[in-house]
Amino acid sequence: MAFVITSPCEHEKAAECADVCPVDCIEEGENMYYINPDLCIDCGACEAVCPVEAIYIEDEIPEDQQHYIELNKKFFESRD
């Protein structure tokens, strides 16, 4: 399971999450940041520093934000 960045990050792009990630699994996209689910070690460092509370562990994402799980995965699939 990985952490996922959701809608509050769109057009916000505060980089605190990327700065604290110990495995560098957070990358900047055009409108928001994304967490690589294959590299995330579930440490929670990103969630703790997110100023807009956009980061959730995958199984705790609000129902209306569930599609961000797939958006995060697709972002990294397109980069392979």
C-alpha positions as CSV (number, residue, x, y, z in Angstrom):
1,M,0.0,0.0,0.0
2,A,1.2,3.5,-0.7
3,F,0.4,7.1,0.0
4,V,-1.6,9.0,-2.6
5,I,-1.8,12.7,-3.3
6,T,-5.3,14.0,-4.0
7,S,-7.1,17.1,-5.3
8,P,-6.0,19.7,-2.7
9,C,-2.5,19.5,-4.3
10,E,-3.8,20.5,-7.7
11,H,-2.3,23.8,-8.7
12,E,-0.9,24.2,-5.2
13,K,2.2,22.1,-5.6
14,A,3.8,22.9,-2.2
15,A,7.0,20.8,-2.3
16,E,7.4,20.0,1.4
17,C,6.3,16.4,0.7
18,A,9.1,15.8,-1.9
19,D,11.6,17.5,0.3
20,V,11.1,15.1,3.2
21,C,10.6,11.8,1.2
22,P,13.5,9.5,2.2
23,V,13.2,7.4,-1.0
24,D,12.6,10.2,-3.5
25,C,9.3,8.6,-4.7
26,I,7.5,12.0,-5.1
27,E,7.7,13.7,-8.5
28,E,6.3,16.9,-9.8
29,G,3.7,16.7,-12.6
30,E,2.2,19.5,-14.6
31,N,-0.5,20.4,-12.1
32,M,0.4,18.5,-8.9
33,Y,2.8,16.0,-7.3
34,Y,2.5,12.3,-7.6
35,I,3.8,9.4,-5.4
36,N,5.3,6.4,-7.1
37,P,3.4,3.4,-5.6
38,D,6.2,1.0,-6.4
39,L,8.8,3.0,-4.5
40,C,6.7,4.4,-1.5
41,I,7.8,2.8,1.8
42,D,4.7,4.0,3.7
43,C,6.7,6.0,6.1
44,G,4.2,8.9,6.3
45,A,6.7,11.7,6.3
46,C,5.0,13.3,3.3
47,E,1.6,13.2,4.9
48,A,2.8,14.9,8.1
49,V,4.2,17.9,6.3
50,C,1.6,18.5,3.6
51,P,0.2,22.0,4.2
52,V,-3.0,21.3,2.2
53,E,-3.7,17.9,3.7
54,A,-3.8,16.3,0.2
55,I,-1.9,13.1,1.1
56,Y,-3.7,9.9,2.3
57,I,-2.7,6.3,2.8
58,E,-4.4,4.4,0.0
59,D,-7.0,2.6,2.1
60,E,-8.1,5.9,3.8
61,I,-8.7,8.1,0.8
62,P,-12.2,9.7,0.9
63,E,-14.6,8.1,-1.6
64,D,-14.8,11.2,-3.8
65,Q,-11.0,11.2,-4.2
66,Q,-10.6,7.5,-5.0
67,H,-9.8,8.2,-8.7
68,Y,-6.4,9.7,-7.6
69,I,-5.1,6.2,-6.9
70,E,-5.3,5.4,-10.6
71,L,-4.1,8.9,-11.6
72,N,-0.9,8.4,-9.5
73,K,-0.3,4.9,-11.0
74,K,-0.9,6.2,-14.6
75,F,1.5,9.1,-14.1
76,F,4.4,6.7,-13.4
77,E,3.3,4.1,-16.0
78,S,3.5,6.8,-18.7
79,R,7.1,7.6,-17.5
80,D,8.5,4.1,-17.9
